[in-house]
Amino acid sequence: MELTELVVEHLDQARNRTLGLLEPFDDHTLCRQVSPLMSPLAWDLAHIAHYEELWLLRAIAGAPPTDARYDDLYDAFKHPRRERAELDLLSPDDARAFASDVRGRVLDHVADVDFDGGDPLLRDAFVYGMVIQHEHQHDETLLATINLMEDLEHPHPEVGVDRATAPVTRHGLVSIPGGAVTIGTDSEPWAYDNERPAHLAEVAPFRIGATPVTNAEYAEFVESGAYAGAGAWSTAGWAWRNDAGLVHPQGWRPEGDRAWSRLRFGGREALAPDEPVEHVCWYEAEAFARWAGARLPTEVEWEAAAGSGALETVGSVWEWTASDFLPYPGFRSFPYREYSEVFFGDEYKVLRGGSWATHPVACRTTFRNWDLPIRRQIFSGFRLAADDT
């Protein structure tokens, strides 16, 4: 398929997904603040359009801004999420119209773009891949926001979608030999700057879970009471505690003798024991690992194991690692610092693998996600690791 046709196909797929996720909601729901952790859904839609305009019209085509105010309203760094519902945002209909207008102009222009020239933004259609991935990443954010809605009149249609969380068959920890491994990429055309450059890293022999930790295994941890001693985070208001004093993952509810349900897109369903546990923060994952006599893998270990084909059920949940989000040796910010560089440091932990909500275009072995270790509204789980001594 010609590169231009591929770009257009991916742009269409992303936009159809975005609009489909928002279609069930009225204007009030699209504009309300579901959680201080998340933006109003209508903000995300206009932000997606503004980002596309910035890069595919203003940076590439030299077009003027649709409205200079949007550079403030829809810049993710200008206003924290908890304040965005109070801004003078576009209405849902106006946000849709803005997104449609931008997309129409992008499609008109892309047919004349030279992907074989010397512009690094255009080489292999990188900037288009960046915008496409950005929209899919916000679609996952939309799903996380919708999943926090406890008062939906009807469950969101997404609840019936195959979430790619097939039952897990436990195979214990598998051994991975030590040595030099290649981490990152120089060849993936749409890889982000934080995935580059490819470089060698040394790993000692280790063992890693063939599959992620399951709901049943995590429920045993919860019911043991060990969860409540997970650390300072559990006493600072971030943990979910039921009437019996048991601390449990977001959305779980006890339903009788050792039975649990979970909230899922406005509906409640029985907890599937053999699916990977989801909506746990890094502290919870680390506490479970200690309780189980293991640890979390580093991101180098995770990528080495994934590259060797040793990991199963990758892509069911984002997987917390032990690693801080740091640049690779030789890192170069491209095309803007705010995607990766401003987040580097020990404040954020790395997640790997992708979730059922992650589109395949943004799901690869080298992809690095990151978040604050207290975050659990994301579709996050984990697998165990241990030294191979």
N, C-alpha and C positions, 0 to 999 in steps of 0.2 A: 504494500500500500504506500502510495506517495506520502511524503511527510506532511504536506498541507492537508491531505484528506484525513490522515491520522489525527492531526491537531483538531480539526473540525469535529471529528467523531467524538474525541475525548471531551471537548468543550460541551457538546450536546449532551453527552452522558451525565456530566457533572451537573449541568443546569436542570436537566429533567429530574435528577435525584433531589436537588435542592427544593425545587418547586413542589415536588411530590410529597416531601416531608412536611412542608408548611401548609399544604392544601386543606387538611382537615380542620384548621383552626380559624376562629373568628378574629376580628381585629383586636378585641380586648385581650385575648390570649396571646396574640402575636406581639403585643406592646407591653405586656406586664412583666414585672421582675419576678421570675420564678424562684430565684435564689440569689443572694449577694455574690455567689461564686460565678454566676452565669449572666450573660447579656440577654436582653429581650430578643426574641427570635427575629423580629423585624430589623433590629440593629445588625444582626449577623448578615441578613440578606443584603442590606445596603452596603455594608462593609465589603462583602464579596464583590459587589459591583464596583465600588470605589477602588479596590485593589486592582481589579482588572483594568479599569480606566488608567490608573497610574502607570501600569507596566506595559499594557498592550496598545494603548492609544497615546498617552502623553510621552512615555519614554521611547516607544518604537515609532509611532506615527507623527510625533510632534504636535499632537492635538492640544488645544487649551482645555482647562478643567470645565466640567459641566457646571459646577458651582464651587467657588473657592471655599465656602463654608464647610464643605464636606471633608476638606483636609483636616479640620479640627474634629468634627462630629464623628468621623468614621476612621480616625487614626487610633489604633489599638493602644497606643502609648499615651494618648492625651487625657483620657478619662477612664478611671477604673470601672470594672464591670458593675459594681454596686451602684454607680451614679448614672449609668447610661439611660435608664428609663426616665430620668428627670430632664434629659436634654430635649431640645427642640428637633426631634428626629422626623424623618420622612414617615408619612403614614404607610401602612402596608401596601396600599394600591400605588402610592408614589414610589415606594421602594421597588416594587415589581416593574413599574414603568421605567425607572432609572436603570435597573438591571437589563431590561429588554433593549433599551436604547443603546447602552454600552455594547451589549453583545452584538446587536445588528451592525454597528460601526466596526467592531472587531472582525466580524465575518466578511464585511466588505473590503477590509484592508488586507487580510491575511493572504488573499490570492496573489497579491503583488509583492509579498515578502521574499527576500533572497536569503535562504537558509544556508547558502554555500559561501557567503561573504566572510569578511574578517571580524564581524561584530560578535564578541563572545556571548552576548545575550541571545543571539539568533542561532548560534552554532548548535546543530541538532535540535533546534526549536526549544532550547533550554528555557527561555523566559515564558513560553507558552506552557511548557511542562510545569514550571513553577506555579503559574496561575491556576492550572488545572488541579494540581495537588492541593493548593491552598483552598480551593472551593470544596474539594472532598474532605479535607481536614475540618473545615467549618461544618460540613454536613455531619461529621461525627460529633462535633460540638453541639449541633442542633439536637442530635439524638440524646446526648447526655443531658441537655436541658429538658427535653420532653420527658425523659425517664424520671426526672425529679418531680414531675407533676402528679400529685396525689389526689387531685380533685377533678380528674377528667370524667366527663359524663359517660364516655365510652372509651374503652382501650384504644390507643392509637393503632392504626393498621400495621405498623412496624412490629407489633408484638407477635403477629402471625408469620413473620418472615423467618426463613431458615437462617439461624444466627451462626451457623457453622461451628456450633459447639457440640459436636458429636460426643457420645459417651466416651469417657477415658478409661482405658484398661491400664492399670498400674503395672509398670515394669521395673519399678525401683530406680536406682541410680546406675547410670552406665558410665564406664570408664573412658576417659579421653586422654590420650598420651600427651606428654608435655613436649615442648620444643618451640620453634619459631613458627608463627602463623601470620598470614597476611590479613590485616584488618583494614576496613574501609575500601574505597574504590577510586580508581582513576578512569574507569571505562563506562560506568553507568551514566548515560547522557543526562538524565533528569535528577541525578543525586544532588542533595543539598550540600552547601559548603561544609557543614559539620561532619559529613561522611567522608570528606577528602582531607589529605591525599591518602592513597593506599600506602601502608607502611608495615614493617615487620614488628611483631611484639612477641616477647617470650612468655610462655605460660608453663607453670609446673603441672605435672600430672594431676588430674582432678576427676571427680565424679559429678554427674549432673542428672537431674530427673529427666527421664525419657518423656514424661508428660507433666503438665502443670498440676499443682495441688488441687484436689477436688472439693466440692461442697461437702461431701460426707466426711472427708478428712478434716476439713476446717470446722465442721460442726462438732466433731469430737474435741477439738481444741477449745471451742467456745464453751462446751458443756463441762469441760474440766475445770473451768474457772481461771485457767492460766492467762486467758485473754486480758482479764482485768489488770494484770500486773505488767502490761506491756511497756510501761514507761510513762514519762511525764505527759505525753500526748493524751493518754486515756483519762487523765484527771483535769484536763484543760478544756473540756467541753467538745472535743472533736469526736469522741466515741459515741456509739449508739448503745444505750443500756435499757434492757427491758425491766418489767416489774420485779422479776426475780433477781435482779442485780447482774445478770449475765450481759457482757458486752458482746455485740454481734455486728456483722457487716451491715452496711447501709441497705435498708429495705427489707431485711429479714424480720420475721415475726414468728414466735413459737405457736404451734398449732397442736397442743396436746403432748403426749408422751414422746419426746425426742423427735418430734416432727416440726418442720419449719416451712413457712411460705415466704415468698419474696414479692415485692412490688415491681411490676414490669410494665412500663408505658401506660400507667393508669389502671392496670388490672393486677389482680393478685393471683399467683399460681403456686402450685406445690414446688418446693425446692427440688431440683433434679440432682440426686446425690452424686451422679457420675460425671456431671459437667464441671469444668474448671471453676473454682471460686472466683467471684467477680466483685468489684467495688470495695476492695480493701486498699488501705494506704500502705506506704512503705514501712511505717513503724509496725503495723499489724503483720505484714509479711515477714519482717525481720524477727518479730517476737515468735511467730509460729516456727520459723526455722530454728531458733534457739531451743524452743520447746521440743522440737523433733530431733535435736542433737545434730543439726546441720547448719547451713548458712545460705545466704543468697549468692548466686553466681556473680562474678564481675561481668561487665559488658564484654570484655575481651574473651572471657571463658564462654559466654553465651554465643558470641559470633563464631568462635572457633568450633563449638559443638554444632551449631546450626549449619555451618559450612561443611562439616563432615557428614551431615545427614543423620546425626544421632538424635535429633529432637523431633518428637511427634506433637501433633495438635498445635503447631505454631500458627498464629493467626486467630485463635479463639479469644484470647484476652491479651492486652498489653502486659508484659512481664517485668516487674520491678527487678532491678539489679542492685548490687551493692555499690555501684560506681557513682561518683559525682559527675556532673556534666562539665567536661573539660575539653579544650581543643586538642586535636591530634597534632603530632609533631609536623611542622610545616603548614599548619592551617592558614588559609587566607580567606578573609571575609569576602563573600560575593553572592549576590550583587549589592547587599546592604547589611550593615552591622546588626540591625535590629532583629534579623531572623535568628541568629545563633549567638553571636559574640557577646551581646549584652547580658546573656543568661549564664555565661560560663562562671563556674565557681562551685563552692561546696553547699550552696543553698538549694540546689536542685539535684534530684536523682534521675538516673537514666532508666527508661523503659525500652524494651525491645520486643519485636515480633509482630506487632499489630493485633487488632481485635477483630471480632466479627463485624464491627461497624466500620472498619478501615477499608477503603477501596483498594483493590490490588495495585493501582497505579502508585499508591503511597505505602506499599507494604513490600519490603525487600529485606534481605538478610542484613544489609549495611545500614538500614534506616535507624536513626536515633531519635527517640521521643524523650521528653523530659518533663518533670513537674515537681512541685513542692512535695516533700515526703508526707505531708498531712492530707493530700488530696485523695479522695475516694469516689467522687462523682464520675470520674473517668472509668472506662471499662478495663479495669486493671486487676490482674492476679499475679501469680508468680510460680516458679518452680524452685526446687531445692538444689543445693550443691554441697560438696564436701571435698576436703583434700584427699587425694588418693595416696595413702601412705602404706 
